[in-house]
Amino acid sequence: MLNPSELYPVESGYFFYSSDNRYFNIYFTYYDIEYQENEKIRSEEYLMIGVEQIPKVPEIYNNEELAGGDTKPTEEIDIALTTAIKNFFATNPEEILIYLLSTERGKQAARKRRFTRIVDKLGEDITCFNYEFDSEYPDTGFLVLTNNPETDAIEAIFDEYVRQFI
Amino acid sequence: MALKRKQVDTSRHQTKAATAVTTVTKVKVTRVDNAVSIAKKSFAGLIEHKKKISTSLREGKNLTDIKGIRFVKPF
């Protein structure tokens, strides 16, 4: 029997579901971030974590019974996401992970609340930097998550990156 | 326009093994002109990257069927 918010491996990452019968896929994807530094273009490859609703239970879990939950669906999604992030850092020490959340216009407050909840659940061993945009990117923000002790250097890279948006 | 930077929470936590530091930093960026920098294009690309994955997954495609995007299974 499968339980809400628990992670189940699938070929493309993790599957989980919430007790209001929504199914989700958590994935990890590579992306090259580019910016200019000392008149040279700097390119850094980072991993991004994403969570997306999917229309059905993955085939390998089709025959499993789905148990109900006793927590709120929003909380179940937060738990699944933070578990996936913790799993990632447990097997990938000194890494950097980007969590980008773009929302519909006018939902900035909802995004900020989710970021806050995730950061609270991750605890002290993972360092988080939060970048928020307005004007050109009205409803987008991202978290930089790392368990690398060189946090000052990582923060400097992303500060330099976003400084070029001004 | 200046970069608005605000340190919202910094705490130090002493563990048995080492000192772990949690820092939550908020940086708010405001655009003032139409210049398209490399970094801006890169970020716009990141949003498109996510949108492409989002659309494909909502349509029920497997990640392995999304062309041009690399995924990793980190466990």
gemmi code that builds the backbone of each chain (N, CA, C; Angstrom):
import gemmi

chains = {
    "A": [
        ("MET", (0.843, -1.203, 0.000), (0.000, 0.000, 0.000), (0.878, 1.253, 0.000)),
        ("LEU", (0.528, 2.206, -0.836), (1.293, 3.453, -0.895), (0.676, 4.503, 0.041)),
        ("ASN", (1.541, 5.362, 0.575), (1.073, 6.391, 1.511), (1.331, 7.799, 0.972)),
        ("PRO", (0.453, 8.745, 1.308), (0.637, 10.123, 0.828), (1.968, 10.705, 1.282)),
        ("SER", (2.570, 11.495, 0.416), (3.821, 12.240, 0.644), (5.066, 11.355, 0.689)),
        ("GLU", (4.916, 10.031, 0.707), (6.109, 9.183, 0.659), (6.627, 9.124, -0.774)),
        ("LEU", (7.947, 8.976, -0.904), (8.560, 8.994, -2.233), (8.718, 7.579, -2.766)),
        ("TYR", (8.320, 7.391, -4.005), (8.467, 6.088, -4.645), (9.285, 6.266, -5.915)),
        ("PRO", (10.403, 5.532, -6.021), (11.279, 5.721, -7.180), (10.581, 5.369, -8.491)),
        ("VAL", (10.799, 6.196, -9.468), (10.375, 5.911, -10.836), (11.576, 6.199, -11.726)),
        ("GLU", (11.469, 5.840, -12.965), (12.604, 6.006, -13.868), (13.083, 7.452, -13.912)),
        ("SER", (12.143, 8.372, -13.781), (12.479, 9.787, -13.945), (12.566, 10.539, -12.620)),
        ("GLY", (12.810, 9.858, -11.519), (12.931, 10.551, -10.241), (12.062, 9.895, -9.188)),
        ("TYR", (11.151, 10.681, -8.608), (10.261, 10.148, -7.587), (8.797, 10.376, -7.967)),
        ("PHE", (7.974, 9.432, -7.586), (6.528, 9.633, -7.638), (6.013, 9.769, -6.211)),
        ("PHE", (5.059, 10.672, -5.996), (4.320, 10.688, -4.735), (2.918, 11.203, -5.021)),
        ("TYR", (2.040, 11.069, -4.046), (0.685, 11.586, -4.219), (0.213, 12.247, -2.941)),
        ("SER", (-0.786, 13.109, -3.083), (-1.394, 13.746, -1.917), (-2.775, 13.131, -1.715)),
        ("SER", (-3.295, 13.253, -0.502), (-4.528, 12.538, -0.173), (-5.762, 13.142, -0.843)),
        ("ASP", (-5.602, 14.271, -1.558), (-6.728, 14.780, -2.346), (-6.642, 14.262, -3.793)),
        ("ASN", (-5.974, 13.109, -3.926), (-5.897, 12.387, -5.210), (-5.188, 13.156, -6.321)),
        ("ARG", (-4.117, 13.833, -5.960), (-3.254, 14.431, -6.979), (-1.943, 13.653, -7.002)),
        ("TYR", (-1.418, 13.447, -8.206), (-0.193, 12.665, -8.385), (0.923, 13.595, -8.849)),
        ("PHE", (2.143, 13.335, -8.408), (3.248, 14.242, -8.700), (4.514, 13.479, -9.090)),
        ("ASN", (5.350, 14.198, -9.852), (6.677, 13.692, -10.211), (7.714, 14.704, -9.720)),
        ("ILE", (8.678, 14.224, -8.969), (9.821, 15.067, -8.612), (10.970, 14.674, -9.525)),
        ("TYR", (11.590, 15.680, -10.133), (12.669, 15.391, -11.086), (13.887, 16.261, -10.778)),
        ("PHE", (15.023, 15.842, -11.305), (16.267, 16.602, -11.183), (16.817, 16.792, -12.587)),
        ("THR", (17.058, 18.042, -12.957), (17.496, 18.314, -14.325), (18.702, 19.257, -14.328)),
        ("TYR", (19.538, 19.135, -15.340), (20.716, 19.999, -15.471), (20.349, 21.273, -16.223)),
        ("TYR", (20.986, 22.369, -15.802), (20.833, 23.604, -16.572), (22.125, 24.423, -16.472)),
        ("ASP", (22.537, 25.014, -17.595), (23.728, 25.876, -17.622), (23.332, 27.316, -17.338)),
        ("ILE", (23.862, 27.864, -16.281), (23.640, 29.276, -15.967), (24.839, 30.074, -16.484)),
        ("GLU", (24.553, 31.153, -17.191), (25.629, 31.950, -17.783), (25.560, 33.393, -17.312)),
        ("TYR", (26.728, 33.977, -17.120), (26.799, 35.401, -16.828), (28.201, 35.885, -17.160)),
        ("GLN", (28.327, 37.211, -17.166), (29.606, 37.797, -17.546), (30.445, 38.085, -16.319)),
        ("GLU", (31.714, 37.722, -16.390), (32.617, 38.006, -15.283), (33.966, 38.419, -15.855)),
        ("ASN", (34.406, 39.622, -15.518), (35.674, 40.142, -16.033), (35.757, 40.020, -17.560)),
        ("GLU", (34.681, 40.429, -18.200), (34.596, 40.444, -19.660), (34.652, 39.052, -20.287)),
        ("LYS", (34.511, 38.050, -19.478), (34.417, 36.683, -19.992), (33.059, 36.105, -19.620)),
        ("ILE", (32.587, 35.206, -20.457), (31.309, 34.573, -20.132), (31.575, 33.356, -19.262)),
        ("ARG", (30.938, 33.349, -18.111), (31.105, 32.225, -17.196), (29.878, 31.326, -17.310)),
        ("SER", (30.100, 30.051, -17.415), (29.004, 29.095, -17.547), (29.144, 28.038, -16.457)),
        ("GLU", (28.095, 27.870, -15.685), (28.116, 26.897, -14.590), (26.932, 25.958, -14.754)),
        ("GLU", (27.197, 24.688, -14.672), (26.104, 23.720, -14.771), (25.579, 23.395, -13.373)),
        ("TYR", (24.279, 23.557, -13.197), (23.675, 23.270, -11.900), (22.535, 22.283, -12.056)),
        ("LEU", (22.208, 21.663, -10.954), (21.041, 20.782, -10.937), (19.843, 21.530, -10.381)),
        ("MET", (18.726, 21.351, -11.026), (17.494, 21.974, -10.561), (16.528, 20.872, -10.148)),
        ("ILE", (15.864, 21.072, -9.020), (14.819, 20.138, -8.606), (13.462, 20.741, -8.984)),
        ("GLY", (12.565, 19.907, -9.430), (11.235, 20.389, -9.775), (10.184, 19.384, -9.353)),
        ("VAL", (8.994, 19.881, -9.074), (7.876, 18.997, -8.768), (6.718, 19.388, -9.667)),
        ("GLU", (6.107, 18.399, -10.267), (5.045, 18.674, -11.233), (3.916, 17.666, -11.094)),
        ("GLN", (2.700, 18.171, -11.248), (1.550, 17.275, -11.193), (1.502, 16.425, -12.467)),
        ("ILE", (1.188, 15.163, -12.302), (1.072, 14.254, -13.448), (-0.345, 13.656, -13.460)),
        ("PRO", (-0.827, 13.251, -14.633), (-2.235, 12.853, -14.726), (-2.573, 11.494, -14.130)),
        ("LYS", (-1.593, 10.624, -13.950), (-1.937, 9.279, -13.461), (-0.791, 8.664, -12.664)),
        ("VAL", (-1.100, 7.624, -11.956), (-0.097, 6.882, -11.185), (0.832, 6.168, -12.181)),
        ("PRO", (2.153, 6.231, -11.969), (3.056, 5.536, -12.886), (2.724, 4.045, -12.997)),
        ("GLU", (2.991, 3.509, -14.150), (2.566, 2.148, -14.472), (3.006, 1.106, -13.439)),
        ("ILE", (4.235, 1.264, -12.946), (4.748, 0.235, -12.028), (3.992, 0.207, -10.698)),
        ("TYR", (3.251, 1.286, -10.384), (2.480, 1.326, -9.135), (0.975, 1.225, -9.370)),
        ("ASN", (0.592, 0.903, -10.582), (-0.826, 0.833, -10.951), (-1.644, -0.101, -10.067)),
        ("ASN", (-1.034, -1.192, -9.671), (-1.790, -2.198, -8.917), (-1.744, -1.979, -7.406)),
        ("GLU", (-1.065, -0.913, -6.986), (-0.955, -0.627, -5.551), (-2.199, 0.111, -5.064)),
        ("GLU", (-2.564, -0.162, -3.845), (-3.673, 0.565, -3.243), (-3.132, 1.861, -2.628)),
        ("LEU", (-3.867, 2.961, -2.813), (-3.421, 4.247, -2.283), (-4.138, 4.517, -0.959)),
        ("ALA", (-3.354, 4.678, 0.103), (-3.946, 4.948, 1.420), (-4.332, 6.414, 1.530)),
        ("GLY", (-5.286, 6.721, 2.392), (-5.654, 8.110, 2.661), (-4.671, 8.733, 3.642)),
        ("GLY", (-4.730, 10.044, 3.774), (-3.797, 10.706, 4.674), (-4.510, 11.415, 5.804)),
        ("ASP", (-3.743, 11.764, 6.836), (-4.351, 12.512, 7.930), (-3.728, 13.903, 8.059)),
        ("THR", (-2.994, 14.316, 7.009), (-2.435, 15.669, 6.994), (-3.020, 16.428, 5.809)),
        ("LYS", (-2.794, 17.729, 5.782), (-3.307, 18.548, 4.681), (-2.519, 18.264, 3.409)),
        ("PRO", (-3.183, 18.283, 2.238), (-2.472, 18.031, 0.983), (-1.272, 18.954, 0.770)),
        ("THR", (-1.406, 20.225, 1.143), (-0.281, 21.167, 0.977), (0.920, 20.706, 1.785)),
        ("GLU", (0.636, 20.245, 3.004), (1.707, 19.782, 3.875), (2.351, 18.511, 3.308)),
        ("GLU", (1.524, 17.658, 2.707), (2.056, 16.420, 2.124), (3.031, 16.722, 0.982)),
        ("ILE", (2.711, 17.746, 0.190), (3.610, 18.130, -0.906), (4.918, 18.682, -0.343)),
        ("ASP", (4.825, 19.519, 0.672), (6.031, 20.073, 1.301), (6.921, 18.956, 1.859)),
        ("ILE", (6.275, 17.981, 2.511), (7.037, 16.869, 3.111), (7.763, 16.095, 2.014)),
        ("ALA", (7.058, 15.790, 0.932), (7.672, 15.029, -0.163), (8.853, 15.788, -0.752)),
        ("LEU", (8.661, 17.078, -0.973), (9.718, 17.888, -1.581), (10.948, 17.980, -0.677)),
        ("THR", (10.729, 18.234, 0.607), (11.871, 18.364, 1.510), (12.564, 17.011, 1.717)),
        ("THR", (11.799, 15.926, 1.704), (12.430, 14.600, 1.799), (13.315, 14.357, 0.581)),
        ("ALA", (12.815, 14.729, -0.591), (13.603, 14.542, -1.817), (14.886, 15.370, -1.764)),
        ("ILE", (14.787, 16.593, -1.253), (15.978, 17.461, -1.154), (16.973, 16.855, -0.155)),
        ("LYS", (16.470, 16.387, 0.970), (17.364, 15.778, 1.969), (18.011, 14.508, 1.423)),
        ("ASN", (17.235, 13.704, 0.716), (17.798, 12.496, 0.088), (18.915, 12.869, -0.878)),
        ("PHE", (18.661, 13.921, -1.638), (19.651, 14.364, -2.627), (20.972, 14.716, -1.933)),
        ("PHE", (20.898, 15.519, -0.875), (22.126, 15.941, -0.210), (22.780, 14.801, 0.579)),
        ("ALA", (21.979, 13.818, 0.994), (22.559, 12.673, 1.707), (23.453, 11.852, 0.783)),
        ("THR", (23.090, 11.798, -0.491), (23.887, 10.993, -1.431), (24.774, 11.852, -2.317)),
        ("ASN", (24.619, 13.175, -2.257), (25.431, 14.087, -3.073), (26.003, 15.191, -2.187)),
        ("PRO", (27.043, 14.881, -1.413), (27.589, 15.884, -0.503), (28.224, 17.061, -1.252)),
        ("GLU", (28.183, 18.203, -0.609), (28.797, 19.434, -1.123), (28.261, 19.819, -2.495)),
        ("GLU", (26.981, 19.666, -2.667), (26.348, 20.006, -3.946), (25.569, 21.307, -3.855)),
        ("ILE", (25.072, 21.725, -4.997), (24.226, 22.910, -5.087), (22.984, 22.518, -5.874)),
        ("LEU", (21.838, 22.932, -5.376), (20.580, 22.573, -6.013), (19.725, 23.840, -6.139)),
        ("ILE", (19.102, 24.002, -7.284), (18.244, 25.166, -7.503), (16.786, 24.720, -7.487)),
        ("TYR", (15.972, 25.454, -6.776), (14.529, 25.201, -6.798), (13.850, 26.466, -7.303)),
        ("LEU", (13.374, 26.403, -8.515), (12.737, 27.552, -9.165), (11.234, 27.399, -9.054)),
        ("LEU", (10.580, 28.443, -8.629), (9.124, 28.379, -8.540), (8.538, 29.609, -9.226)),
        ("SER", (8.011, 29.409, -10.405), (7.327, 30.507, -11.080), (5.833, 30.248, -10.952)),
        ("THR", (5.116, 31.273, -10.626), (3.687, 31.117, -10.373), (2.901, 32.054, -11.270)),
        ("GLU", (1.595, 31.896, -11.227), (0.747, 32.819, -11.974), (0.839, 34.203, -11.344)),
        ("ARG", (0.505, 35.187, -12.144), (0.537, 36.560, -11.684), (-0.291, 36.707, -10.396)),
        ("GLY", (0.272, 37.388, -9.439), (-0.481, 37.643, -8.216), (-0.350, 36.554, -7.163)),
        ("LYS", (0.498, 35.554, -7.424), (0.643, 34.484, -6.445), (2.018, 34.489, -5.773)),
        ("GLN", (2.626, 35.670, -5.771), (3.950, 35.765, -5.163), (3.910, 35.382, -3.685)),
        ("ALA", (2.855, 35.789, -3.011), (2.766, 35.515, -1.575), (2.737, 34.006, -1.316)),
        ("ALA", (2.025, 33.269, -2.193), (1.946, 31.813, -2.032), (3.325, 31.184, -2.212)),
        ("ARG", (4.074, 31.691, -3.195), (5.418, 31.154, -3.418), (6.307, 31.416, -2.208)),
        ("LYS", (6.229, 32.642, -1.704), (7.077, 32.984, -0.560), (6.747, 32.117, 0.653)),
        ("ARG", (5.453, 31.832, 0.821), (5.072, 30.974, 1.947), (5.644, 29.567, 1.765)),
        ("ARG", (5.594, 29.067, 0.515), (6.144, 27.729, 0.276), (7.646, 27.713, 0.535)),
        ("PHE", (8.352, 28.721, 0.043), (9.791, 28.799, 0.287), (10.085, 28.787, 1.786)),
        ("THR", (9.341, 29.573, 2.525), (9.559, 29.653, 3.971), (9.327, 28.300, 4.630)),
        ("ARG", (8.250, 27.624, 4.228), (7.949, 26.312, 4.827), (9.056, 25.308, 4.512)),
        ("ILE", (9.542, 25.328, 3.270), (10.593, 24.384, 2.879), (11.873, 24.654, 3.661)),
        ("VAL", (12.261, 25.924, 3.730), (13.488, 26.278, 4.451), (13.378, 25.856, 5.914)),
        ("ASP", (12.209, 26.077, 6.506), (12.008, 25.680, 7.909), (12.157, 24.171, 8.085)),
        ("LYS", (11.614, 23.409, 7.146), (11.656, 21.946, 7.264), (13.047, 21.378, 6.984)),
        ("LEU", (13.854, 22.090, 6.187), (15.165, 21.545, 5.833), (16.129, 21.556, 7.009)),
        ("GLY", (15.941, 22.487, 7.935), (16.795, 22.512, 9.111), (18.128, 23.187, 8.865)),
        ("GLU", (19.024, 23.036, 9.836), (20.241, 23.844, 9.835), (21.363, 23.321, 8.946)),
        ("ASP", (21.275, 22.079, 8.517), (22.413, 21.523, 7.787), (22.446, 21.930, 6.322)),
        ("ILE", (21.366, 22.509, 5.851), (21.315, 22.944, 4.450), (21.160, 24.462, 4.415)),
        ("THR", (22.034, 25.095, 3.673), (22.014, 26.553, 3.570), (21.155, 26.968, 2.384)),
        ("CYS", (20.331, 27.999, 2.573), (19.411, 28.449, 1.522), (19.608, 29.924, 1.224)),
        ("PHE", (19.665, 30.262, -0.044), (19.646, 31.660, -0.466), (18.398, 31.851, -1.308)),
        ("ASN", (17.664, 32.899, -1.034), (16.391, 33.134, -1.721), (16.508, 34.384, -2.592)),
        ("TYR", (16.214, 34.232, -3.878), (16.239, 35.365, -4.798), (14.838, 35.586, -5.343)),
        ("GLU", (14.385, 36.825, -5.286), (13.045, 37.173, -5.752), (13.153, 38.236, -6.837)),
        ("PHE", (12.262, 38.169, -7.814), (12.303, 39.126, -8.910), (11.001, 39.878, -9.037)),
        ("ASP", (11.112, 41.119, -9.445), (9.907, 41.830, -9.844), (10.200, 42.503, -11.183)),
        ("SER", (9.263, 43.294, -11.657), (9.382, 43.947, -12.948), (9.423, 42.920, -14.073)),
        ("GLU", (10.608, 42.598, -14.605), (10.658, 41.705, -15.758), (10.208, 40.282, -15.418)),
        ("TYR", (10.481, 39.857, -14.198), (10.109, 38.509, -13.783), (9.131, 38.651, -12.620)),
        ("PRO", (7.892, 39.053, -12.910), (6.997, 39.471, -11.829), (6.627, 38.375, -10.848)),
        ("ASP", (6.622, 37.135, -11.263), (6.167, 36.102, -10.342), (7.114, 34.925, -10.315)),
        ("THR", (8.375, 35.244, -10.196), (9.373, 34.185, -10.196), (10.368, 34.413, -9.068)),
        ("GLY", (10.770, 33.335, -8.472), (11.823, 33.398, -7.484), (12.521, 32.054, -7.453)),
        ("PHE", (13.717, 32.024, -6.888), (14.347, 30.709, -6.761), (15.145, 30.611, -5.477)),
        ("LEU", (15.253, 29.385, -5.018), (16.070, 29.080, -3.863), (17.335, 28.397, -4.340)),
        ("VAL", (18.457, 28.779, -3.764), (19.704, 28.047, -3.969), (19.946, 27.270, -2.688)),
        ("LEU", (20.021, 25.968, -2.802), (20.178, 25.096, -1.641), (21.539, 24.415, -1.718)),
        ("THR", (22.237, 24.365, -0.610), (23.532, 23.687, -0.637), (23.909, 23.127, 0.730)),
        ("ASN", (24.677, 22.054, 0.693), (25.291, 21.553, 1.926), (26.809, 21.676, 1.826)),
        ("ASN", (27.253, 22.467, 0.840), (28.680, 22.733, 0.677), (29.110, 23.758, 1.730)),
        ("PRO", (30.211, 23.496, 2.441), (30.628, 24.463, 3.471), (31.090, 25.800, 2.904)),
        ("GLU", (31.395, 25.850, 1.611), (31.880, 27.101, 1.006), (30.698, 28.010, 0.654)),
        ("THR", (29.889, 28.317, 1.637), (28.658, 29.051, 1.350), (28.923, 30.476, 0.858)),
        ("ASP", (29.986, 31.101, 1.374), (30.272, 32.481, 0.950), (30.582, 32.537, -0.539)),
        ("ALA", (31.343, 31.550, -1.006), (31.711, 31.520, -2.426), (30.483, 31.271, -3.295)),
        ("ILE", (29.610, 30.387, -2.828), (28.399, 30.070, -3.603), (27.475, 31.280, -3.643)),
        ("GLU", (27.329, 31.929, -2.510), (26.487, 33.130, -2.467), (27.055, 34.211, -3.395)),
        ("ALA", (28.378, 34.323, -3.432), (29.004, 35.338, -4.292), (28.696, 35.073, -5.767)),
        ("ILE", (28.706, 33.802, -6.156), (28.406, 33.446, -7.554), (26.985, 33.869, -7.908)),
        ("PHE", (26.031, 33.524, -7.069), (24.639, 33.833, -7.408), (24.323, 35.318, -7.247)),
        ("ASP", (25.007, 35.971, -6.322), (24.838, 37.427, -6.219), (25.319, 38.099, -7.497)),
        ("GLU", (26.465, 37.633, -7.997), (27.010, 38.194, -9.233), (26.068, 37.930, -10.404)),
        ("TYR", (25.499, 36.733, -10.410), (24.564, 36.346, -11.475), (23.339, 37.256, -11.483)),
        ("VAL", (22.675, 37.403, -10.352), (21.432, 38.196, -10.339), (21.709, 39.698, -10.421)),
        ("ARG", (22.908, 40.112, -10.027), (23.248, 41.535, -10.124), (23.169, 42.005, -11.575)),
        ("GLN", (23.398, 41.096, -12.495), (23.395, 41.461, -13.918), (21.976, 41.591, -14.477)),
        ("PHE", (20.974, 41.308, -13.666), (19.598, 41.531, -14.119), (19.197, 42.994, -13.986)),
        ("ILE", (19.944, 43.762, -13.228), (19.529, 45.134, -12.911), (19.721, 46.039, -14.121)),
    ],
    "B": [
        ("MET", (18.796, 51.393, -10.660), (18.202, 51.146, -9.330), (19.049, 50.117, -8.587)),
        ("ALA", (19.189, 50.335, -7.332), (20.098, 49.482, -6.560), (19.493, 48.115, -6.277)),
        ("LEU", (20.376, 47.189, -6.096), (19.965, 45.849, -5.680), (19.539, 45.929, -4.214)),
        ("LYS", (18.338, 45.488, -3.958), (17.871, 45.504, -2.570), (18.247, 44.182, -1.925)),
        ("ARG", (18.951, 44.275, -0.867), (19.419, 43.056, -0.229), (19.075, 43.088, 1.248)),
        ("LYS", (18.533, 42.018, 1.681), (18.110, 41.994, 3.071), (18.422, 40.637, 3.681)),
        ("GLN", (19.145, 40.653, 4.755), (19.438, 39.423, 5.485), (18.250, 39.165, 6.398)),
        ("VAL", (17.485, 38.118, 6.128), (16.268, 37.921, 6.904), (16.437, 36.994, 8.104)),
        ("ASP", (17.382, 36.110, 8.021), (17.554, 35.217, 9.168), (18.921, 34.561, 9.116)),
        ("THR", (19.653, 34.659, 10.156), (20.933, 33.951, 10.237), (21.032, 33.320, 11.611)),
        ("SER", (21.322, 32.054, 11.637), (21.460, 31.410, 12.941), (22.595, 30.404, 12.895)),
        ("ARG", (23.232, 30.236, 14.006), (24.312, 29.248, 14.092), (23.872, 28.124, 15.011)),
        ("HIS", (24.190, 26.935, 14.584), (23.736, 25.777, 15.340), (24.935, 24.876, 15.610)),
        ("GLN", (25.228, 24.644, 16.863), (26.392, 23.831, 17.236), (25.997, 22.358, 17.272)),
        ("THR", (26.628, 21.553, 16.451), (26.372, 20.124, 16.508), (27.595, 19.443, 17.111)),
        ("LYS", (27.483, 18.148, 17.365), (28.617, 17.413, 17.935), (29.784, 17.367, 16.962)),
        ("ALA", (29.463, 17.209, 15.675), (30.524, 17.017, 14.696), (31.137, 18.333, 14.248)),
        ("ALA", (30.316, 19.298, 14.002), (30.836, 20.532, 13.422), (29.818, 21.650, 13.627)),
        ("THR", (30.225, 22.841, 13.276), (29.297, 23.958, 13.339), (28.599, 24.082, 11.993)),
        ("ALA", (27.282, 23.964, 12.021), (26.511, 24.115, 10.795), (25.867, 25.493, 10.800)),
        ("VAL", (25.869, 26.109, 9.654), (25.332, 27.460, 9.557), (24.165, 27.472, 8.588)),
        ("THR", (23.068, 28.028, 9.027), (21.928, 28.193, 8.140), (21.738, 29.670, 7.855)),
        ("THR", (21.754, 30.018, 6.609), (21.553, 31.405, 6.243), (20.434, 31.499, 5.230)),
        ("VAL", (19.470, 32.321, 5.495), (18.423, 32.571, 4.512), (18.562, 34.016, 4.070)),
        ("THR", (18.933, 34.202, 2.845), (19.175, 35.538, 2.329), (18.141, 35.856, 1.264)),
        ("LYS", (17.603, 37.020, 1.331), (16.619, 37.423, 0.326), (17.186, 38.561, -0.504)),
        ("VAL", (17.181, 38.374, -1.801), (17.643, 39.423, -2.699), (16.511, 39.747, -3.650)),
        ("LYS", (16.153, 40.993, -3.715), (15.081, 41.400, -4.625), (15.680, 42.208, -5.760)),
        ("VAL", (15.310, 41.855, -6.974), (15.917, 42.490, -8.143), (14.854, 43.232, -8.934)),
        ("THR", (15.165, 44.461, -9.287), (14.233, 45.263, -10.081), (14.893, 45.668, -11.389)),
        ("ARG", (14.198, 45.466, -12.475), (14.749, 45.779, -13.784), (14.437, 47.235, -14.138)),
        ("VAL", (15.413, 47.915, -14.751), (15.176, 49.321, -15.061), (15.326, 49.666, -16.544)),
        ("ASP", (15.923, 48.815, -17.360), (16.053, 49.189, -18.772), (15.810, 47.968, -19.639)),
        ("ASN", (15.966, 48.133, -20.930), (15.648, 47.050, -21.857), (16.866, 46.237, -22.280)),
        ("ALA", (18.016, 46.527, -21.719), (19.226, 45.800, -22.091), (19.063, 44.311, -21.765)),
        ("VAL", (19.465, 43.485, -22.699), (19.362, 42.040, -22.478), (20.762, 41.502, -22.198)),
        ("SER", (21.032, 41.187, -20.972), (22.350, 40.680, -20.622), (22.375, 39.168, -20.769)),
        ("ILE", (23.561, 38.636, -20.712), (23.725, 37.180, -20.786), (22.998, 36.510, -19.627)),
        ("ALA", (23.120, 37.104, -18.454), (22.487, 36.513, -17.272), (20.971, 36.516, -17.393)),
        ("LYS", (20.419, 37.609, -17.916), (18.968, 37.679, -18.081), (18.479, 36.627, -19.053)),
        ("LYS", (19.196, 36.496, -20.155), (18.813, 35.473, -21.144), (18.913, 34.086, -20.536)),
        ("SER", (19.944, 33.890, -19.740), (20.155, 32.603, -19.095), (18.994, 32.275, -18.149)),
        ("PHE", (18.544, 33.299, -17.413), (17.441, 33.052, -16.476), (16.125, 32.821, -17.216)),
        ("ALA", (15.923, 33.597, -18.285), (14.718, 33.384, -19.100), (14.720, 31.958, -19.651)),
        ("GLY", (15.911, 31.475, -20.015), (16.039, 30.109, -20.514), (15.706, 29.083, -19.443)),
        ("LEU", (16.099, 29.395, -18.225), (15.810, 28.492, -17.103), (14.297, 28.355, -16.901)),
        ("ILE", (13.595, 29.480, -17.014), (12.127, 29.455, -16.869), (11.505, 28.636, -18.003)),
        ("GLU", (12.005, 28.832, -19.223), (11.495, 28.065, -20.363), (11.755, 26.571, -20.197)),
        ("HIS", (12.943, 26.267, -19.677), (13.351, 24.883, -19.403), (12.318, 24.218, -18.484)),
        ("LYS", (11.978, 24.921, -17.423), (11.001, 24.394, -16.456), (9.614, 24.271, -17.088)),
        ("LYS", (9.239, 25.274, -17.878), (7.915, 25.246, -18.523), (7.784, 24.056, -19.458)),
        ("LYS", (8.859, 23.779, -20.188), (8.842, 22.662, -21.139), (8.618, 21.339, -20.399)),
        ("ILE", (9.315, 21.185, -19.276), (9.157, 19.966, -18.472), (7.741, 19.894, -17.916)),
        ("SER", (7.256, 21.040, -17.414), (5.927, 21.105, -16.810), (4.846, 20.687, -17.812)),
        ("THR", (4.916, 21.256, -19.002), (3.920, 20.943, -20.037), (3.944, 19.460, -20.382)),
        ("SER", (5.138, 18.925, -20.559), (5.262, 17.521, -20.945), (4.714, 16.589, -19.868)),
        ("LEU", (5.051, 16.881, -18.614), (4.586, 16.005, -17.532), (3.078, 16.085, -17.353)),
        ("ARG", (2.526, 17.277, -17.470), (1.072, 17.424, -17.323), (0.324, 16.700, -18.440)),
        ("GLU", (0.999, 16.570, -19.583), (0.385, 15.834, -20.693), (0.576, 14.326, -20.553)),
        ("GLY", (1.284, 13.922, -19.511), (1.448, 12.502, -19.262), (2.659, 11.873, -19.925)),
        ("LYS", (3.570, 12.706, -20.461), (4.777, 12.146, -21.079), (5.769, 11.717, -19.998)),
        ("ASN", (6.589, 10.754, -20.333), (7.687, 10.382, -19.446), (8.831, 11.365, -19.633)),
        ("LEU", (9.583, 11.609, -18.561), (10.715, 12.528, -18.686), (11.697, 12.041, -19.731)),
        ("THR", (11.814, 10.748, -19.846), (12.773, 10.195, -20.802), (12.373, 10.499, -22.250)),
        ("ASP", (11.114, 10.899, -22.442), (10.649, 11.220, -23.800), (10.773, 12.704, -24.135)),
        ("ILE", (11.230, 13.513, -23.167), (11.369, 14.951, -23.427), (12.739, 15.194, -24.051)),
        ("LYS", (12.737, 15.622, -25.285), (14.001, 15.768, -26.015), (14.732, 17.053, -25.623)),
        ("GLY", (16.045, 16.968, -25.617), (16.867, 18.147, -25.408), (17.045, 18.575, -23.970)),
        ("ILE", (16.503, 17.809, -23.032), (16.648, 18.157, -21.616), (17.259, 16.959, -20.888)),
        ("ARG", (18.300, 17.239, -20.121), (18.980, 16.150, -19.420), (18.468, 16.037, -17.985)),
        ("PHE", (18.240, 14.816, -17.590), (17.787, 14.552, -16.214), (18.805, 13.649, -15.524)),
        ("VAL", (18.760, 13.658, -14.218), (19.628, 12.768, -13.462), (18.773, 12.107, -12.385)),
        ("LYS", (19.101, 10.893, -12.083), (18.441, 10.192, -10.989), (19.428, 10.188, -9.820)),
        ("PRO", (19.225, 11.062, -8.854), (20.302, 11.295, -7.877), (20.256, 10.374, -6.672)),
        ("PHE", (19.800, 9.153, -6.833), (19.768, 8.256, -5.679), (20.065, 6.836, -6.131)),
    ],
}
model = gemmi.Model(1)
for chain_id, residues in chains.items():
    chain = gemmi.Chain(chain_id)
    for i, (resn, *xyz) in enumerate(residues, 1):
        res = gemmi.Residue()
        res.name, res.seqid = resn, gemmi.SeqId(i, " ")
        for name, pos in zip(("N", "CA", "C"), xyz):
            atom = gemmi.Atom()
            atom.name, atom.element = name, gemmi.Element(name[0])
            atom.pos, atom.b_iso = gemmi.Position(*pos), 0.0
            res.add_atom(atom)
        chain.add_residue(res)
    model.add_chain(chain)
structure = gemmi.Structure()
structure.add_model(model)
structure.setup_entities()
